[in-house]
Amino acid sequence: MVDVDTLDREHTLSTAVRRYEELRTRDSLAAPDDPAGPRPLTRAEALELLALGEVVARKAGQGRQLTIRTARAAGASWAEVGQALGTSRQSAWEAHRRWIDGQVAQHGTVGAVGFDEADAAAARALAGRAADRPRAAAPARTAASPRGAGPVDGGERR
C-alpha cells in the first residue's frame, strides 16, 4: 500500500512531479480495449498517483511559504505578495501566519523539524502585520537551512 509520508520523504518536488506526470500521462492515454497502447494504471499505480498529488501539493506549499519569506526579506509588501499569489494581502498574510503556527506545532515532533521559539519570533517579525512593509530583518532561511523546512527541491531526501 502507498504511504504518502514515505513518498514525501523519498521525493523532492521535481522527482515527485516527474513521476506524477509519468503516471498521469499514461492514465490519460490508456485505453483498456487497445492492447497496443499504453496500459491502464494498476490499482497500486492509481493509489501512487493520488499520493504523489498530495506530495506535490505539500512540497509546493512549503516552497511558497519559504518564497514569501524571501520576498518579505527583500522588501515586498503584503499587497505585492497577495498580488503575486492572486489573493488579497490579508489572505496572504493570514495563510503565512497559519504556516508559521504550523511550523511551531511541528517543532520537536519525530520526523519533523519545525520552528523553535527563536525561529518563530523571527518569522513573525518578518511577517509583521498585513498592512506592513517589512522591516530590515535577517535573511529568511532557505530550503537548505537546517531548521524550518526540509528540502523543497534539489537534494534528494533518501
N, C-alpha and C positions, 0 to 999 in steps of 0.2 A: 504494500500500500504506500502511496506517495505521502510524504510528510512535508508540508510547506516550510517548516522551520529548518529541516535538513536541507532542502533545496536552497533556502535563503543563505545558509552557511556555505554551501557548495558553489554558489554562483556569484559573480559580480553582476552589475547591471548589464553590461554588454554581453556576457555569456548567457544570461537568462533571456535577454531579448533575442539573441541568435537562436537558441533552442525553441523559444516560444514561436518565433517566425517560421522555423522549420516545421514544427507540428501544425501550426495554424494554416500554413500554405498547403500542406498535404491534406489536411482535413477539408479545406475548401475545394480542392481539386479532385478528391477521391470520388469515384462513382462505383458503388458496390457491384453494379452489373457490367463493369468494364474491367476484365481481368488484366488487360494490357496497361491500364492507367495506374496512377498512384493508389496504393492500398489504403483502405479506411483505417482510422486510428483504432488501436485496440482499446479495451477498457482502461488498462494501465496508462496508455498514452493520453487518453482523453482526460483522465484524472491529473496526469502530469501537466497537461496544458492548462487546466484550471489552476493548479497550484503555482505554475510559473507566472500566470497572470497576476496573482497576488504578490509574488516575489518582485515582479517588475514594478507594481504599484508601490510597494513598500520602499524599494530602493530609490525610485524616482521621487517619492515624497520626502525621504530623508535628504536626498540631494537638493531638493527645492528649498528645504529649511536651511541647509548649510549655505546655499547660494544667497538666500535672503540675508543671512548674517554677513556675508561678504559684501553685498550691496549696501547694507546699512553702514558697515565699517568704512565703505568708500564714499559715504555721504548721501546715499539715496534716502529720500523721504518716504514715508509710508504711502503717500499718494502715488509716488512713482512706482513703488513696489506693487501696489494694488493694480495700477495700470498695466504693468508688465505681466501680472497674473490674470488680468481680465476680471478684476473684482474691485471692491472699494478698499480704501486704505484701512477702514475699520475692520473689515472682514479679514484682510491680510494680517493685520496686527493681532487680532483675536486668535486666528489659526496658529500664528507663530508662538503666541503666549501659551496656547494649549500644548504645542510641541515641546516647549521648554518645560512645562509642568510634567509632561510625559517622560522627558529625559530625567528629571529629578526622581520620579517614581521608579524608574528603572535602576537607579544607582544602587549598587550592592546586590542586585539580582544575579543569580548564577546565569552565565551565558550572555549577560548584558553589561554595558559599560555605564551609560547614563551620566548625568551631571552630578557632581558633588555640590556642596553649598557655594563654594567659590566660583565654580563654573556657572552655576545657576545665577548667581548675583551678577557676574559679568554679562551673561546673555540677556538678563532682564534690563541691565543698564543700557546695553546696546539697543535693545528693542524700544526702550523708552515708552512714550505714550503714542497713540495712533496719530496725533497731530504733530508730534515732534519730528524735527530733523535730528539725526544722530549727533551726539557729541563726539569729540575726539576720543577714541577708545582703542584698546589693544586690538590687534588684528584678530579677526574671527578665526577660530580653529578650522582646519581643513579636514577633509575626509580621512586624511592620513594621520591626523593627530592621534595621540594615544588615548584621549578621552573624548566623549561626546558622541562619537559615531564610528562605526566600523567602515570598512571600505565601501564606497558608493560605486565606484567604478575604478578600474585599474587593476591593482593587485588581486590575485586570487585569494580566496579565503579557505583554501584547503589545507 
